Amino acid sequence: MIAIEPGYALAYAMIAGAYSYLGATGQELPRKAFEIVYRYAQKALKLDSSIAEGHTAIAGAYLFYERNWKKAYEALQTALHLNPGYVEVYELLSFYYVLMGKNDQAVKIMEKAEELDPL
């Protein structure tokens, strides 16, 4: 899609999100995966900072690679504000709460995600 429409921010954000998943789950070397995440998420946000997917992708890098909890939380809150119906935000926010030892909050967030998308 990027080759056809190089100004399409969502395409960059979705690639960044995919590599974030690959890096976080060990299916790709984290250093390599998150280098791609940063490059594509930043490009997406430069093209359109109003898409939740770009903020969510960069939050994955902050959460799983940098372990920068503050930046991860801020990016997730931005994404949630921009698109409260984007379920992937809730999934990452739930991981954040687990890492912070706030399991009750993590469960509440995932219950909200289930309400939005029961499948």
Phi and psi restraints in degrees (range 20) as a CNS / XPLOR table:
assign (resid 1 and name C) (resid 2 and name N)
       (resid 2 and name CA) (resid 2 and name C) 1.0 -63.7 20.0 2
assign (resid 2 and name N) (resid 2 and name CA)
       (resid 2 and name C) (resid 3 and name N) 1.0 -37.3 20.0 2
assign (resid 2 and name C) (resid 3 and name N)
       (resid 3 and name CA) (resid 3 and name C) 1.0 -64.5 20.0 2
assign (resid 3 and name N) (resid 3 and name CA)
       (resid 3 and name C) (resid 4 and name N) 1.0 -34.2 20.0 2
assign (resid 3 and name C) (resid 4 and name N)
       (resid 4 and name CA) (resid 4 and name C) 1.0 -79.4 20.0 2
assign (resid 4 and name N) (resid 4 and name CA)
       (resid 4 and name C) (resid 5 and name N) 1.0 -41.5 20.0 2
assign (resid 4 and name C) (resid 5 and name N)
       (resid 5 and name CA) (resid 5 and name C) 1.0 -134.2 20.0 2
assign (resid 5 and name N) (resid 5 and name CA)
       (resid 5 and name C) (resid 6 and name N) 1.0 81.7 20.0 2
assign (resid 5 and name C) (resid 6 and name N)
       (resid 6 and name CA) (resid 6 and name C) 1.0 -66.1 20.0 2
assign (resid 6 and name N) (resid 6 and name CA)
       (resid 6 and name C) (resid 7 and name N) 1.0 -9.9 20.0 2
assign (resid 6 and name C) (resid 7 and name N)
       (resid 7 and name CA) (resid 7 and name C) 1.0 -99.8 20.0 2
assign (resid 7 and name N) (resid 7 and name CA)
       (resid 7 and name C) (resid 8 and name N) 1.0 9.9 20.0 2
assign (resid 7 and name C) (resid 8 and name N)
       (resid 8 and name CA) (resid 8 and name C) 1.0 -87.0 20.0 2
assign (resid 8 and name N) (resid 8 and name CA)
       (resid 8 and name C) (resid 9 and name N) 1.0 97.8 20.0 2
assign (resid 8 and name C) (resid 9 and name N)
       (resid 9 and name CA) (resid 9 and name C) 1.0 -59.7 20.0 2
assign (resid 9 and name N) (resid 9 and name CA)
       (resid 9 and name C) (resid 10 and name N) 1.0 -38.5 20.0 2
assign (resid 9 and name C) (resid 10 and name N)
       (resid 10 and name CA) (resid 10 and name C) 1.0 -61.4 20.0 2
assign (resid 10 and name N) (resid 10 and name CA)
       (resid 10 and name C) (resid 11 and name N) 1.0 -34.6 20.0 2
assign (resid 10 and name C) (resid 11 and name N)
       (resid 11 and name CA) (resid 11 and name C) 1.0 -62.8 20.0 2
assign (resid 11 and name N) (resid 11 and name CA)
       (resid 11 and name C) (resid 12 and name N) 1.0 -43.2 20.0 2
assign (resid 11 and name C) (resid 12 and name N)
       (resid 12 and name CA) (resid 12 and name C) 1.0 -64.0 20.0 2
assign (resid 12 and name N) (resid 12 and name CA)
       (resid 12 and name C) (resid 13 and name N) 1.0 -42.3 20.0 2
assign (resid 12 and name C) (resid 13 and name N)
       (resid 13 and name CA) (resid 13 and name C) 1.0 -64.1 20.0 2
assign (resid 13 and name N) (resid 13 and name CA)
       (resid 13 and name C) (resid 14 and name N) 1.0 -39.6 20.0 2
assign (resid 13 and name C) (resid 14 and name N)
       (resid 14 and name CA) (resid 14 and name C) 1.0 -69.5 20.0 2
assign (resid 14 and name N) (resid 14 and name CA)
       (resid 14 and name C) (resid 15 and name N) 1.0 -37.5 20.0 2
assign (resid 14 and name C) (resid 15 and name N)
       (resid 15 and name CA) (resid 15 and name C) 1.0 -64.0 20.0 2
assign (resid 15 and name N) (resid 15 and name CA)
       (resid 15 and name C) (resid 16 and name N) 1.0 -43.8 20.0 2
assign (resid 15 and name C) (resid 16 and name N)
       (resid 16 and name CA) (resid 16 and name C) 1.0 -59.6 20.0 2
assign (resid 16 and name N) (resid 16 and name CA)
       (resid 16 and name C) (resid 17 and name N) 1.0 -42.9 20.0 2
assign (resid 16 and name C) (resid 17 and name N)
       (resid 17 and name CA) (resid 17 and name C) 1.0 -62.8 20.0 2
assign (resid 17 and name N) (resid 17 and name CA)
       (resid 17 and name C) (resid 18 and name N) 1.0 -40.2 20.0 2
assign (resid 17 and name C) (resid 18 and name N)
       (resid 18 and name CA) (resid 18 and name C) 1.0 -64.0 20.0 2
assign (resid 18 and name N) (resid 18 and name CA)
       (resid 18 and name C) (resid 19 and name N) 1.0 -44.2 20.0 2
assign (resid 18 and name C) (resid 19 and name N)
       (resid 19 and name CA) (resid 19 and name C) 1.0 -69.7 20.0 2
assign (resid 19 and name N) (resid 19 and name CA)
       (resid 19 and name C) (resid 20 and name N) 1.0 -30.3 20.0 2
assign (resid 19 and name C) (resid 20 and name N)
       (resid 20 and name CA) (resid 20 and name C) 1.0 -61.7 20.0 2
assign (resid 20 and name N) (resid 20 and name CA)
       (resid 20 and name C) (resid 21 and name N) 1.0 -44.5 20.0 2
assign (resid 20 and name C) (resid 21 and name N)
       (resid 21 and name CA) (resid 21 and name C) 1.0 -62.2 20.0 2
assign (resid 21 and name N) (resid 21 and name CA)
       (resid 21 and name C) (resid 22 and name N) 1.0 -45.8 20.0 2
assign (resid 21 and name C) (resid 22 and name N)
       (resid 22 and name CA) (resid 22 and name C) 1.0 -62.2 20.0 2
assign (resid 22 and name N) (resid 22 and name CA)
       (resid 22 and name C) (resid 23 and name N) 1.0 -41.5 20.0 2
assign (resid 22 and name C) (resid 23 and name N)
       (resid 23 and name CA) (resid 23 and name C) 1.0 -70.0 20.0 2
assign (resid 23 and name N) (resid 23 and name CA)
       (resid 23 and name C) (resid 24 and name N) 1.0 -38.9 20.0 2
assign (resid 23 and name C) (resid 24 and name N)
       (resid 24 and name CA) (resid 24 and name C) 1.0 -71.9 20.0 2
assign (resid 24 and name N) (resid 24 and name CA)
       (resid 24 and name C) (resid 25 and name N) 1.0 -28.7 20.0 2
assign (resid 24 and name C) (resid 25 and name N)
       (resid 25 and name CA) (resid 25 and name C) 1.0 -98.3 20.0 2
assign (resid 25 and name N) (resid 25 and name CA)
       (resid 25 and name C) (resid 26 and name N) 1.0 3.0 20.0 2
assign (resid 25 and name C) (resid 26 and name N)
       (resid 26 and name CA) (resid 26 and name C) 1.0 79.0 20.0 2
assign (resid 26 and name N) (resid 26 and name CA)
       (resid 26 and name C) (resid 27 and name N) 1.0 13.7 20.0 2
assign (resid 26 and name C) (resid 27 and name N)
       (resid 27 and name CA) (resid 27 and name C) 1.0 -84.5 20.0 2
assign (resid 27 and name N) (resid 27 and name CA)
       (resid 27 and name C) (resid 28 and name N) 1.0 -9.2 20.0 2
assign (resid 27 and name C) (resid 28 and name N)
       (resid 28 and name CA) (resid 28 and name C) 1.0 -143.4 20.0 2
assign (resid 28 and name N) (resid 28 and name CA)
       (resid 28 and name C) (resid 29 and name N) 1.0 148.6 20.0 2
assign (resid 28 and name C) (resid 29 and name N)
       (resid 29 and name CA) (resid 29 and name C) 1.0 -57.9 20.0 2
assign (resid 29 and name N) (resid 29 and name CA)
       (resid 29 and name C) (resid 30 and name N) 1.0 126.4 20.0 2
assign (resid 29 and name C) (resid 30 and name N)
       (resid 30 and name CA) (resid 30 and name C) 1.0 -53.4 20.0 2
assign (resid 30 and name N) (resid 30 and name CA)
       (resid 30 and name C) (resid 31 and name N) 1.0 -44.2 20.0 2
assign (resid 30 and name C) (resid 31 and name N)
       (resid 31 and name CA) (resid 31 and name C) 1.0 -59.0 20.0 2
assign (resid 31 and name N) (resid 31 and name CA)
       (resid 31 and name C) (resid 32 and name N) 1.0 -44.8 20.0 2
assign (resid 31 and name C) (resid 32 and name N)
       (resid 32 and name CA) (resid 32 and name C) 1.0 -68.7 20.0 2
assign (resid 32 and name N) (resid 32 and name CA)
       (resid 32 and name C) (resid 33 and name N) 1.0 -46.5 20.0 2
assign (resid 32 and name C) (resid 33 and name N)
       (resid 33 and name CA) (resid 33 and name C) 1.0 -62.1 20.0 2
assign (resid 33 and name N) (resid 33 and name CA)
       (resid 33 and name C) (resid 34 and name N) 1.0 -47.8 20.0 2
assign (resid 33 and name C) (resid 34 and name N)
       (resid 34 and name CA) (resid 34 and name C) 1.0 -75.0 20.0 2
assign (resid 34 and name N) (resid 34 and name CA)
       (resid 34 and name C) (resid 35 and name N) 1.0 -21.5 20.0 2
assign (resid 34 and name C) (resid 35 and name N)
       (resid 35 and name CA) (resid 35 and name C) 1.0 -62.4 20.0 2
assign (resid 35 and name N) (resid 35 and name CA)
       (resid 35 and name C) (resid 36 and name N) 1.0 -42.0 20.0 2
assign (resid 35 and name C) (resid 36 and name N)
       (resid 36 and name CA) (resid 36 and name C) 1.0 -68.1 20.0 2
assign (resid 36 and name N) (resid 36 and name CA)
       (resid 36 and name C) (resid 37 and name N) 1.0 -40.4 20.0 2
assign (resid 36 and name C) (resid 37 and name N)
       (resid 37 and name CA) (resid 37 and name C) 1.0 -57.0 20.0 2
assign (resid 37 and name N) (resid 37 and name CA)
       (resid 37 and name C) (resid 38 and name N) 1.0 -51.2 20.0 2
assign (resid 37 and name C) (resid 38 and name N)
       (resid 38 and name CA) (resid 38 and name C) 1.0 -58.3 20.0 2
assign (resid 38 and name N) (resid 38 and name CA)
       (resid 38 and name C) (resid 39 and name N) 1.0 -48.0 20.0 2
assign (resid 38 and name C) (resid 39 and name N)
       (resid 39 and name CA) (resid 39 and name C) 1.0 -60.2 20.0 2
assign (resid 39 and name N) (resid 39 and name CA)
       (resid 39 and name C) (resid 40 and name N) 1.0 -49.0 20.0 2
assign (resid 39 and name C) (resid 40 and name N)
       (resid 40 and name CA) (resid 40 and name C) 1.0 -76.2 20.0 2
assign (resid 40 and name N) (resid 40 and name CA)
       (resid 40 and name C) (resid 41 and name N) 1.0 -38.2 20.0 2
assign (resid 40 and name C) (resid 41 and name N)
       (resid 41 and name CA) (resid 41 and name C) 1.0 -65.2 20.0 2
assign (resid 41 and name N) (resid 41 and name CA)
       (resid 41 and name C) (resid 42 and name N) 1.0 -42.8 20.0 2
assign (resid 41 and name C) (resid 42 and name N)
       (resid 42 and name CA) (resid 42 and name C) 1.0 -65.2 20.0 2
assign (resid 42 and name N) (resid 42 and name CA)
       (resid 42 and name C) (resid 43 and name N) 1.0 -37.4 20.0 2
assign (resid 42 and name C) (resid 43 and name N)
       (resid 43 and name CA) (resid 43 and name C) 1.0 -64.7 20.0 2
assign (resid 43 and name N) (resid 43 and name CA)
       (resid 43 and name C) (resid 44 and name N) 1.0 -43.9 20.0 2
assign (resid 43 and name C) (resid 44 and name N)
       (resid 44 and name CA) (resid 44 and name C) 1.0 -59.8 20.0 2
assign (resid 44 and name N) (resid 44 and name CA)
       (resid 44 and name C) (resid 45 and name N) 1.0 -46.9 20.0 2
assign (resid 44 and name C) (resid 45 and name N)
       (resid 45 and name CA) (resid 45 and name C) 1.0 -69.4 20.0 2
assign (resid 45 and name N) (resid 45 and name CA)
       (resid 45 and name C) (resid 46 and name N) 1.0 -30.1 20.0 2
assign (resid 45 and name C) (resid 46 and name N)
       (resid 46 and name CA) (resid 46 and name C) 1.0 -67.1 20.0 2
assign (resid 46 and name N) (resid 46 and name CA)
       (resid 46 and name C) (resid 47 and name N) 1.0 -39.3 20.0 2
assign (resid 46 and name C) (resid 47 and name N)
       (resid 47 and name CA) (resid 47 and name C) 1.0 -72.4 20.0 2
assign (resid 47 and name N) (resid 47 and name CA)
       (resid 47 and name C) (resid 48 and name N) 1.0 -38.9 20.0 2
assign (resid 47 and name C) (resid 48 and name N)
       (resid 48 and name CA) (resid 48 and name C) 1.0 -158.1 20.0 2
assign (resid 48 and name N) (resid 48 and name CA)
       (resid 48 and name C) (resid 49 and name N) 1.0 99.2 20.0 2
assign (resid 48 and name C) (resid 49 and name N)
       (resid 49 and name CA) (resid 49 and name C) 1.0 -77.5 20.0 2
assign (resid 49 and name N) (resid 49 and name CA)
       (resid 49 and name C) (resid 50 and name N) 1.0 0.6 20.0 2
assign (resid 49 and name C) (resid 50 and name N)
       (resid 50 and name CA) (resid 50 and name C) 1.0 -95.0 20.0 2
assign (resid 50 and name N) (resid 50 and name CA)
       (resid 50 and name C) (resid 51 and name N) 1.0 5.7 20.0 2
assign (resid 50 and name C) (resid 51 and name N)
       (resid 51 and name CA) (resid 51 and name C) 1.0 -96.5 20.0 2
assign (resid 51 and name N) (resid 51 and name CA)
       (resid 51 and name C) (resid 52 and name N) 1.0 127.8 20.0 2
assign (resid 51 and name C) (resid 52 and name N)
       (resid 52 and name CA) (resid 52 and name C) 1.0 -62.7 20.0 2
assign (resid 52 and name N) (resid 52 and name CA)
       (resid 52 and name C) (resid 53 and name N) 1.0 -32.2 20.0 2
assign (resid 52 and name C) (resid 53 and name N)
       (resid 53 and name CA) (resid 53 and name C) 1.0 -61.7 20.0 2
assign (resid 53 and name N) (resid 53 and name CA)
       (resid 53 and name C) (resid 54 and name N) 1.0 -36.7 20.0 2
assign (resid 53 and name C) (resid 54 and name N)
       (resid 54 and name CA) (resid 54 and name C) 1.0 -67.0 20.0 2
assign (resid 54 and name N) (resid 54 and name CA)
       (resid 54 and name C) (resid 55 and name N) 1.0 -43.7 20.0 2
assign (resid 54 and name C) (resid 55 and name N)
       (resid 55 and name CA) (resid 55 and name C) 1.0 -67.7 20.0 2
assign (resid 55 and name N) (resid 55 and name CA)
       (resid 55 and name C) (resid 56 and name N) 1.0 -36.3 20.0 2
assign (resid 55 and name C) (resid 56 and name N)
       (resid 56 and name CA) (resid 56 and name C) 1.0 -66.0 20.0 2
assign (resid 56 and name N) (resid 56 and name CA)
       (resid 56 and name C) (resid 57 and name N) 1.0 -42.8 20.0 2
assign (resid 56 and name C) (resid 57 and name N)
       (resid 57 and name CA) (resid 57 and name C) 1.0 -62.3 20.0 2
assign (resid 57 and name N) (resid 57 and name CA)
       (resid 57 and name C) (resid 58 and name N) 1.0 -45.7 20.0 2
assign (resid 57 and name C) (resid 58 and name N)
       (resid 58 and name CA) (resid 58 and name C) 1.0 -68.3 20.0 2
assign (resid 58 and name N) (resid 58 and name CA)
       (resid 58 and name C) (resid 59 and name N) 1.0 -31.8 20.0 2
assign (resid 58 and name C) (resid 59 and name N)
       (resid 59 and name CA) (resid 59 and name C) 1.0 -62.1 20.0 2
assign (resid 59 and name N) (resid 59 and name CA)
       (resid 59 and name C) (resid 60 and name N) 1.0 -36.4 20.0 2
assign (resid 59 and name C) (resid 60 and name N)
       (resid 60 and name CA) (resid 60 and name C) 1.0 -61.3 20.0 2
assign (resid 60 and name N) (resid 60 and name CA)
       (resid 60 and name C) (resid 61 and name N) 1.0 -39.6 20.0 2
assign (resid 60 and name C) (resid 61 and name N)
       (resid 61 and name CA) (resid 61 and name C) 1.0 -66.8 20.0 2
assign (resid 61 and name N) (resid 61 and name CA)
       (resid 61 and name C) (resid 62 and name N) 1.0 -43.2 20.0 2
assign (resid 61 and name C) (resid 62 and name N)
       (resid 62 and name CA) (resid 62 and name C) 1.0 -63.2 20.0 2
assign (resid 62 and name N) (resid 62 and name CA)
       (resid 62 and name C) (resid 63 and name N) 1.0 -38.3 20.0 2
assign (resid 62 and name C) (resid 63 and name N)
       (resid 63 and name CA) (resid 63 and name C) 1.0 -75.6 20.0 2
assign (resid 63 and name N) (resid 63 and name CA)
       (resid 63 and name C) (resid 64 and name N) 1.0 -51.5 20.0 2
assign (resid 63 and name C) (resid 64 and name N)
       (resid 64 and name CA) (resid 64 and name C) 1.0 -95.2 20.0 2
assign (resid 64 and name N) (resid 64 and name CA)
       (resid 64 and name C) (resid 65 and name N) 1.0 -18.9 20.0 2
assign (resid 64 and name C) (resid 65 and name N)
       (resid 65 and name CA) (resid 65 and name C) 1.0 -111.2 20.0 2
assign (resid 65 and name N) (resid 65 and name CA)
       (resid 65 and name C) (resid 66 and name N) 1.0 -55.5 20.0 2
assign (resid 65 and name C) (resid 66 and name N)
       (resid 66 and name CA) (resid 66 and name C) 1.0 -77.6 20.0 2
assign (resid 66 and name N) (resid 66 and name CA)
       (resid 66 and name C) (resid 67 and name N) 1.0 -28.0 20.0 2
assign (resid 66 and name C) (resid 67 and name N)
       (resid 67 and name CA) (resid 67 and name C) 1.0 58.3 20.0 2
assign (resid 67 and name N) (resid 67 and name CA)
       (resid 67 and name C) (resid 68 and name N) 1.0 40.6 20.0 2
assign (resid 67 and name C) (resid 68 and name N)
       (resid 68 and name CA) (resid 68 and name C) 1.0 -98.4 20.0 2
assign (resid 68 and name N) (resid 68 and name CA)
       (resid 68 and name C) (resid 69 and name N) 1.0 89.3 20.0 2
assign (resid 68 and name C) (resid 69 and name N)
       (resid 69 and name CA) (resid 69 and name C) 1.0 -60.2 20.0 2
assign (resid 69 and name N) (resid 69 and name CA)
       (resid 69 and name C) (resid 70 and name N) 1.0 -40.0 20.0 2
assign (resid 69 and name C) (resid 70 and name N)
       (resid 70 and name CA) (resid 70 and name C) 1.0 -64.0 20.0 2
assign (resid 70 and name N) (resid 70 and name CA)
       (resid 70 and name C) (resid 71 and name N) 1.0 -49.4 20.0 2
assign (resid 70 and name C) (resid 71 and name N)
       (resid 71 and name CA) (resid 71 and name C) 1.0 -64.6 20.0 2
assign (resid 71 and name N) (resid 71 and name CA)
       (resid 71 and name C) (resid 72 and name N) 1.0 -39.0 20.0 2
assign (resid 71 and name C) (resid 72 and name N)
       (resid 72 and name CA) (resid 72 and name C) 1.0 -61.4 20.0 2
assign (resid 72 and name N) (resid 72 and name CA)
       (resid 72 and name C) (resid 73 and name N) 1.0 -47.7 20.0 2
assign (resid 72 and name C) (resid 73 and name N)
       (resid 73 and name CA) (resid 73 and name C) 1.0 -63.0 20.0 2
assign (resid 73 and name N) (resid 73 and name CA)
       (resid 73 and name C) (resid 74 and name N) 1.0 -43.6 20.0 2
assign (resid 73 and name C) (resid 74 and name N)
       (resid 74 and name CA) (resid 74 and name C) 1.0 -62.9 20.0 2
assign (resid 74 and name N) (resid 74 and name CA)
       (resid 74 and name C) (resid 75 and name N) 1.0 -43.1 20.0 2
assign (resid 74 and name C) (resid 75 and name N)
       (resid 75 and name CA) (resid 75 and name C) 1.0 -65.5 20.0 2
assign (resid 75 and name N) (resid 75 and name CA)
       (resid 75 and name C) (resid 76 and name N) 1.0 -38.9 20.0 2
assign (resid 75 and name C) (resid 76 and name N)
       (resid 76 and name CA) (resid 76 and name C) 1.0 -67.8 20.0 2
assign (resid 76 and name N) (resid 76 and name CA)
       (resid 76 and name C) (resid 77 and name N) 1.0 -38.8 20.0 2
assign (resid 76 and name C) (resid 77 and name N)
       (resid 77 and name CA) (resid 77 and name C) 1.0 -65.7 20.0 2
assign (resid 77 and name N) (resid 77 and name CA)
       (resid 77 and name C) (resid 78 and name N) 1.0 -38.8 20.0 2
assign (resid 77 and name C) (resid 78 and name N)
       (resid 78 and name CA) (resid 78 and name C) 1.0 -62.1 20.0 2
assign (resid 78 and name N) (resid 78 and name CA)
       (resid 78 and name C) (resid 79 and name N) 1.0 -47.0 20.0 2
assign (resid 78 and name C) (resid 79 and name N)
       (resid 79 and name CA) (resid 79 and name C) 1.0 -60.6 20.0 2
assign (resid 79 and name N) (resid 79 and name CA)
       (resid 79 and name C) (resid 80 and name N) 1.0 -43.1 20.0 2
assign (resid 79 and name C) (resid 80 and name N)
       (resid 80 and name CA) (resid 80 and name C) 1.0 -63.4 20.0 2
assign (resid 80 and name N) (resid 80 and name CA)
       (resid 80 and name C) (resid 81 and name N) 1.0 -39.9 20.0 2
assign (resid 80 and name C) (resid 81 and name N)
       (resid 81 and name CA) (resid 81 and name C) 1.0 -65.0 20.0 2
assign (resid 81 and name N) (resid 81 and name CA)
       (resid 81 and name C) (resid 82 and name N) 1.0 -40.6 20.0 2
assign (resid 81 and name C) (resid 82 and name N)
       (resid 82 and name CA) (resid 82 and name C) 1.0 -71.4 20.0 2
assign (resid 82 and name N) (resid 82 and name CA)
       (resid 82 and name C) (resid 83 and name N) 1.0 -36.6 20.0 2
assign (resid 82 and name C) (resid 83 and name N)
       (resid 83 and name CA) (resid 83 and name C) 1.0 -148.0 20.0 2
assign (resid 83 and name N) (resid 83 and name CA)
       (resid 83 and name C) (resid 84 and name N) 1.0 86.4 20.0 2
assign (resid 83 and name C) (resid 84 and name N)
       (resid 84 and name CA) (resid 84 and name C) 1.0 -66.6 20.0 2
assign (resid 84 and name N) (resid 84 and name CA)
       (resid 84 and name C) (resid 85 and name N) 1.0 -6.1 20.0 2
assign (resid 84 and name C) (resid 85 and name N)
       (resid 85 and name CA) (resid 85 and name C) 1.0 -99.0 20.0 2
assign (resid 85 and name N) (resid 85 and name CA)
       (resid 85 and name C) (resid 86 and name N) 1.0 2.7 20.0 2
assign (resid 85 and name C) (resid 86 and name N)
       (resid 86 and name CA) (resid 86 and name C) 1.0 -85.7 20.0 2
assign (resid 86 and name N) (resid 86 and name CA)
       (resid 86 and name C) (resid 87 and name N) 1.0 101.7 20.0 2
assign (resid 86 and name C) (resid 87 and name N)
       (resid 87 and name CA) (resid 87 and name C) 1.0 -61.5 20.0 2
assign (resid 87 and name N) (resid 87 and name CA)
       (resid 87 and name C) (resid 88 and name N) 1.0 -34.1 20.0 2
assign (resid 87 and name C) (resid 88 and name N)
       (resid 88 and name CA) (resid 88 and name C) 1.0 -59.8 20.0 2
assign (resid 88 and name N) (resid 88 and name CA)
       (resid 88 and name C) (resid 89 and name N) 1.0 -29.4 20.0 2
assign (resid 88 and name C) (resid 89 and name N)
       (resid 89 and name CA) (resid 89 and name C) 1.0 -61.4 20.0 2
assign (resid 89 and name N) (resid 89 and name CA)
       (resid 89 and name C) (resid 90 and name N) 1.0 -43.8 20.0 2
assign (resid 89 and name C) (resid 90 and name N)
       (resid 90 and name CA) (resid 90 and name C) 1.0 -64.2 20.0 2
assign (resid 90 and name N) (resid 90 and name CA)
       (resid 90 and name C) (resid 91 and name N) 1.0 -37.8 20.0 2
assign (resid 90 and name C) (resid 91 and name N)
       (resid 91 and name CA) (resid 91 and name C) 1.0 -62.1 20.0 2
assign (resid 91 and name N) (resid 91 and name CA)
       (resid 91 and name C) (resid 92 and name N) 1.0 -47.6 20.0 2
assign (resid 91 and name C) (resid 92 and name N)
       (resid 92 and name CA) (resid 92 and name C) 1.0 -68.4 20.0 2
assign (resid 92 and name N) (resid 92 and name CA)
       (resid 92 and name C) (resid 93 and name N) 1.0 -37.0 20.0 2
assign (resid 92 and name C) (resid 93 and name N)
       (resid 93 and name CA) (resid 93 and name C) 1.0 -63.9 20.0 2
assign (resid 93 and name N) (resid 93 and name CA)
       (resid 93 and name C) (resid 94 and name N) 1.0 -35.6 20.0 2
assign (resid 93 and name C) (resid 94 and name N)
       (resid 94 and name CA) (resid 94 and name C) 1.0 -63.8 20.0 2
assign (resid 94 and name N) (resid 94 and name CA)
       (resid 94 and name C) (resid 95 and name N) 1.0 -44.3 20.0 2
assign (resid 94 and name C) (resid 95 and name N)
       (resid 95 and name CA) (resid 95 and name C) 1.0 -58.7 20.0 2
assign (resid 95 and name N) (resid 95 and name CA)
       (resid 95 and name C) (resid 96 and name N) 1.0 -43.0 20.0 2
assign (resid 95 and name C) (resid 96 and name N)
       (resid 96 and name CA) (resid 96 and name C) 1.0 -56.6 20.0 2
assign (resid 96 and name N) (resid 96 and name CA)
       (resid 96 and name C) (resid 97 and name N) 1.0 -49.2 20.0 2
assign (resid 96 and name C) (resid 97 and name N)
       (resid 97 and name CA) (resid 97 and name C) 1.0 -63.5 20.0 2
assign (resid 97 and name N) (resid 97 and name CA)
       (resid 97 and name C) (resid 98 and name N) 1.0 -36.6 20.0 2
assign (resid 97 and name C) (resid 98 and name N)
       (resid 98 and name CA) (resid 98 and name C) 1.0 -61.9 20.0 2
assign (resid 98 and name N) (resid 98 and name CA)
       (resid 98 and name C) (resid 99 and name N) 1.0 -46.2 20.0 2
assign (resid 98 and name C) (resid 99 and name N)
       (resid 99 and name CA) (resid 99 and name C) 1.0 -62.1 20.0 2
assign (resid 99 and name N) (resid 99 and name CA)
       (resid 99 and name C) (resid 100 and name N) 1.0 -30.2 20.0 2
assign (resid 99 and name C) (resid 100 and name N)
       (resid 100 and name CA) (resid 100 and name C) 1.0 -85.2 20.0 2
assign (resid 100 and name N) (resid 100 and name CA)
       (resid 100 and name C) (resid 101 and name N) 1.0 0.0 20.0 2
assign (resid 100 and name C) (resid 101 and name N)
       (resid 101 and name CA) (resid 101 and name C) 1.0 77.3 20.0 2
assign (resid 101 and name N) (resid 101 and name CA)
       (resid 101 and name C) (resid 102 and name N) 1.0 19.5 20.0 2
assign (resid 101 and name C) (resid 102 and name N)
       (resid 102 and name CA) (resid 102 and name C) 1.0 -107.6 20.0 2
assign (resid 102 and name N) (resid 102 and name CA)
       (resid 102 and name C) (resid 103 and name N) 1.0 67.7 20.0 2
assign (resid 102 and name C) (resid 103 and name N)
       (resid 103 and name CA) (resid 103 and name C) 1.0 -64.1 20.0 2
assign (resid 103 and name N) (resid 103 and name CA)
       (resid 103 and name C) (resid 104 and name N) 1.0 -35.3 20.0 2
assign (resid 103 and name C) (resid 104 and name N)
       (resid 104 and name CA) (resid 104 and name C) 1.0 -61.5 20.0 2
assign (resid 104 and name N) (resid 104 and name CA)
       (resid 104 and name C) (resid 105 and name N) 1.0 -41.5 20.0 2
assign (resid 104 and name C) (resid 105 and name N)
       (resid 105 and name CA) (resid 105 and name C) 1.0 -65.7 20.0 2
assign (resid 105 and name N) (resid 105 and name CA)
       (resid 105 and name C) (resid 106 and name N) 1.0 -39.0 20.0 2
assign (resid 105 and name C) (resid 106 and name N)
       (resid 106 and name CA) (resid 106 and name C) 1.0 -61.4 20.0 2
assign (resid 106 and name N) (resid 106 and name CA)
       (resid 106 and name C) (resid 107 and name N) 1.0 -42.7 20.0 2
assign (resid 106 and name C) (resid 107 and name N)
       (resid 107 and name CA) (resid 107 and name C) 1.0 -64.3 20.0 2
assign (resid 107 and name N) (resid 107 and name CA)
       (resid 107 and name C) (resid 108 and name N) 1.0 -43.9 20.0 2
assign (resid 107 and name C) (resid 108 and name N)
       (resid 108 and name CA) (resid 108 and name C) 1.0 -60.2 20.0 2
assign (resid 108 and name N) (resid 108 and name CA)
       (resid 108 and name C) (resid 109 and name N) 1.0 -41.4 20.0 2
assign (resid 108 and name C) (resid 109 and name N)
       (resid 109 and name CA) (resid 109 and name C) 1.0 -65.1 20.0 2
assign (resid 109 and name N) (resid 109 and name CA)
       (resid 109 and name C) (resid 110 and name N) 1.0 -42.2 20.0 2
assign (resid 109 and name C) (resid 110 and name N)
       (resid 110 and name CA) (resid 110 and name C) 1.0 -70.1 20.0 2
assign (resid 110 and name N) (resid 110 and name CA)
       (resid 110 and name C) (resid 111 and name N) 1.0 -31.3 20.0 2
assign (resid 110 and name C) (resid 111 and name N)
       (resid 111 and name CA) (resid 111 and name C) 1.0 -64.5 20.0 2
assign (resid 111 and name N) (resid 111 and name CA)
       (resid 111 and name C) (resid 112 and name N) 1.0 -38.9 20.0 2
assign (resid 111 and name C) (resid 112 and name N)
       (resid 112 and name CA) (resid 112 and name C) 1.0 -63.8 20.0 2
assign (resid 112 and name N) (resid 112 and name CA)
       (resid 112 and name C) (resid 113 and name N) 1.0 -42.0 20.0 2
assign (resid 112 and name C) (resid 113 and name N)
       (resid 113 and name CA) (resid 113 and name C) 1.0 -61.5 20.0 2
assign (resid 113 and name N) (resid 113 and name CA)
       (resid 113 and name C) (resid 114 and name N) 1.0 -40.3 20.0 2
assign (resid 113 and name C) (resid 114 and name N)
       (resid 114 and name CA) (resid 114 and name C) 1.0 -65.9 20.0 2
assign (resid 114 and name N) (resid 114 and name CA)
       (resid 114 and name C) (resid 115 and name N) 1.0 -36.5 20.0 2
assign (resid 114 and name C) (resid 115 and name N)
       (resid 115 and name CA) (resid 115 and name C) 1.0 -61.3 20.0 2
assign (resid 115 and name N) (resid 115 and name CA)
       (resid 115 and name C) (resid 116 and name N) 1.0 -41.7 20.0 2
assign (resid 115 and name C) (resid 116 and name N)
       (resid 116 and name CA) (resid 116 and name C) 1.0 -71.1 20.0 2
assign (resid 116 and name N) (resid 116 and name CA)
       (resid 116 and name C) (resid 117 and name N) 1.0 -38.7 20.0 2
assign (resid 116 and name C) (resid 117 and name N)
       (resid 117 and name CA) (resid 117 and name C) 1.0 -141.7 20.0 2
assign (resid 117 and name N) (resid 117 and name CA)
       (resid 117 and name C) (resid 118 and name N) 1.0 89.1 20.0 2
assign (resid 117 and name C) (resid 118 and name N)
       (resid 118 and name CA) (resid 118 and name C) 1.0 -64.7 20.0 2
assign (resid 118 and name N) (resid 118 and name CA)
       (resid 118 and name C) (resid 119 and name N) 1.0 -16.6 20.0 2
